[in-house]
């Protein structure tokens, strides 16, 4: 059957890592806003964030393919400034992964911020702490359990995504061929040995990471949301 090609594994890890970093950067302020805003638009934003949880990945991938394609509004602009396409590229995979894994980052953080309430921030303000200082010194440590969950769930979800990345990235070795695509290709060619090796590795990794999250959460009851 030949030696197992680990290229898709390293590409998937790279994609998941980049995706998680971007999700933390954009997901944290979004979760904070959703936790404390009183605007009526909150329900609309929450629905949009949670949409990937119920939307078939291929549907999201299809519309991203239209938007990011060379003829699409975003893809056309990207071609003009970079002379490269977003579709069938690693950058396109990152965009698709960020959008599809967004709720796995935002929802745990939003729940943690809501459970924390405004009292700790008000106490920090009485001690002359700036809002930014209060966030990093008070809110972030309280929400640390949620951050761990958000990172692990977003990473694992990105690592195993298939539909959206296939629609946007295709199957280009070394560029867009991630683990899920490689497994599908091996099954199509009846190469069950390599398909099993990749699938088993992904299964073990997912189980171990989730088990680690549950163990950490049980050992840190103070960080548990009520």
N, C-alpha and C positions, 0 to 999 in steps of 0.2 A: 504493500500500500504506500510505501515511501515514508520518508521522515516527515514528522508533523511540522507544518509551517507555522511558526510563532509570530509572523508578521502581523496578522490580524489582531493578535492578543496585545502586542505593544501599541498598535494604532488605537485599539479600543481603550486601553489604559490612558493614553495621551488625550484622547477625546474626552473621556470621563473627567480627567483632572482639570483640563481647561474649562469644561462645562461647569464643574462645581465651583471653581474660582469665580467665574462670571456670575453664576447664580447667587453666590454669597454677596457679591458686590451690588447687584441690582435687587436681590430678593430681600435683603435686610431692611433697607429703607421702605420698600413696598410693604413688607409685613408690619413694620412699625406704623406706617400710615394707616393701614387697614385696622390695626389694633386700637388706635386712638382717635381716628377721625369720626366726626358726627355727620358728615355729608351724606346725602341720600345716594350719591354715586357709589358709595362703598359696596352696595349689593351688586351693582353692575360689574365693578372691578373684581369682586370676589368670584363672580360667575365666570368671567373671562379667564381668571387665573386657574380655576378648577376645571375648565373645559377639557383639557387633555385627559382628565381622568375618565371621561365618558365618551370622548370622541375617538373613533377608530384612528389608529396611527396613519393609515393610508390616506384618510381624508385630510388630515393635517398636512401630510407630506405632499398631497396633490396640490393644495392651495399654496404651499410654500414653493413648490416647483414652478407655479405660475408667477408668483411674486418675485422669486429670485432668479428666474430664467432670463436669458439675454434680452427677451422682448418684454419682460415684466418691468414695473416701475422701479423696483429696488435693484433688480439685476442689471437693467440697462444703465442705471446710474453708476453701478459698481464697475461695469465694463468700461465706461467712459473715463473713470478716474484711475483704474488699475490695469486696464487692458487684459483682464482675466475674468472668468465667469465664477459666480457663486455656486451654481449648480454643478454637481459632479466634482466637488472640491472639498477639502478638509474644512475650509471656512463655512461652506454651506452646511456641512454636518454639524458644526458647532452651533450655528443658528437654530437648526432643527432640534438639536438636543436640548438647548437652553429653553426653548419654548415648550417642548414636550415634558421636561422634567421640572418646570417652574413650580407646580403645586407641591412637589415633594420637598421643596426648600421653603416656600412661603408659608404653607399651612402650619408646620410645626413651630416656626418662629412666631407667627401671629398668635397661635394658641398660648405660647409661653409669655409673650408680652401682655396679652389680655389677662392671663392668670396673675401676672405680677402686679398689674394695676399701676396707678399713678402715685401711690403713697411713697414708695422708695425714691422716686424722682423728686417729689416735693420735699422729702427729708434732705436729699442731697442739695437741693436749691437753697434750703435754709442754712446750709454749711458753705454757701457761696460757690458751689460747684457749677460750672457752665453746663449747658445741655449736652454738649459733646462729651465733656468729662464724666457727667452722670451716666451717659450711655455706656461708656467703656468701663467705668469703675464700678457701676452698680447694676445696670440692666443686663449687660453682656454676661457677667458671672452668674446671675440668676438664671439666665436663659441658656446656660452652657449645655444642659442636657438636650435642649431642642436643637442647638447647633450641631451636636454630635449626630443626632437622628437625621437632621437635614442633610448633612454631608454624606453620611453612609447611604441613606435612601436614594439621594440624587445620583451618587456615584454608581450604585448598583443598578439603578433604573437605566441610566445612560449606557452602562456596559452591556445590558441585554436588549436594548431597543432594536427593533427590526424594521417595521413598516415605514416609519418616517424617514429613517436614514437611507433605506433602499430607494424610496421615491426621489429624495433630494440628491443623494450621493452616488447611487448606482453601485457597481461592483468593480472598482478599479484597484488592482493589487498595489499596495504601498501607498495609496492615496485615500481611498474610501472603503476599502474592504475590511470591515470590522468583524468581530467574532460571530455575531448573529448571521451576517451575510455568508461568512465562510462555512458555518454549519449548514445553512440552507444549500449552498453549492455542493458540499460533500454528500448530502442526502440525495440531491438531484443526480449525482454521478454514481450513486450507490456505494460511495466510500464510507461505509458506516463506522469503520474503525476510527478514522480521524474525526468524524462527526461525534462519535461517542466520547472521544478524548476531550474535545473542546466543550461539549455539553456537560460532561462530568466535572470538568474543571470549573466551569461557570456555576454549576450547582453547588459544589463544595464551597466555593468562594462566597456565594450569596448566603449560604447557611451560616458560615463562620462569622461573616460580618454582622448579620442580624443577631446571632447569638451573643456576639461581643457587645452590641448595643443594649440588649436586654440585661446583660450582666452589669454593665456600667450604670445603667439606670437604677437597678436594684441596690447597688452599692452607694448611690448618691440620692437618698430619699429627699433631701432638702431641695434638690433641683426638680423634683417631680411636680408637675402641674396638678392641682387639686381636681 
